[in-house]
Amino acid sequence: MSLPILITTVVLTAFYAWNEFLFATVFIDTESLKTIPSGLMNFRDALQTDWGILLAGMVIASLPMIILLIVLQKYLVRGLSEGSVKG
């Protein structure tokens, strides 16, 4: 009975950790430990941005989360809706 709620919590936590930008930019100094969004900021410069590489990196970075949401969609919808039903 609690499986959809637990899966929803896992999916949302994974989504927030995957897309974390602010803390990774401020607190992590090592390049190998940075998250994907903060690593993609290396393609930006003060004078120019390589939009093709940056947008391709964003698409590739979003694919694991999209696949996770498609696979667990049934549980995610059921877990989000179970808390809204009274009685």
ZIKAPE-V886026 format. One record per residue. N is the residue number from 1. RES is the residue in three letters. SS is DSSP state (A for helix, B for strand, O for the rest). NEAR is the number of other C-alpha atoms within 8 Angstrom. Layout:
n=<N;N>
res=<RES;RES>
ss=<SS;SS>
near=<NEAR;NEAR>
//
This chain:
n=<1;2;3;4;5;6;7;8;9;10;11;12;13;14;15;16;17;18;19;20;21;22;23;24;25;26;27;28;29;30;31;32;33;34;35;36;37;38;39;40;41;42;43;44;45;46;47;48;49;50;51;52;53;54;55;56;57;58;59;60;61;62;63;64;65;66;67;68;69;70;71;72;73;74;75;76;77;78;79;80;81;82;83;84;85;86;87>
res=<MET;SER;LEU;PRO;ILE;LEU;ILE;THR;THR;VAL;VAL;LEU;THR;ALA;PHE;TYR;ALA;TRP;ASN;GLU;PHE;LEU;PHE;ALA;THR;VAL;PHE;ILE;ASP;THR;GLU;SER;LEU;LYS;THR;ILE;PRO;SER;GLY;LEU;MET;ASN;PHE;ARG;ASP;ALA;LEU;GLN;THR;ASP;TRP;GLY;ILE;LEU;LEU;ALA;GLY;MET;VAL;ILE;ALA;SER;LEU;PRO;MET;ILE;ILE;LEU;LEU;ILE;VAL;LEU;GLN;LYS;TYR;LEU;VAL;ARG;GLY;LEU;SER;GLU;GLY;SER;VAL;LYS;GLY>
ss=<O;O;A;A;A;A;A;A;A;A;A;A;A;A;A;A;A;A;O;O;O;A;A;A;A;A;A;O;O;O;A;A;A;O;O;A;A;A;A;A;A;A;A;B;O;O;O;O;B;O;A;A;A;A;A;A;A;A;A;A;A;A;A;A;A;A;A;A;A;A;A;O;A;A;A;A;A;A;A;A;A;A;O;O;O;O;O>
near=<3;5;8;11;13;9;12;12;8;8;11;8;8;8;9;8;7;8;9;10;9;6;8;11;10;7;6;10;8;6;7;4;7;12;11;9;10;11;9;11;7;7;9;10;7;5;4;6;9;8;6;6;8;12;8;8;9;10;8;8;8;8;8;8;8;8;8;9;10;7;7;9;8;7;12;14;8;10;14;10;8;8;7;6;6;4;2>
//
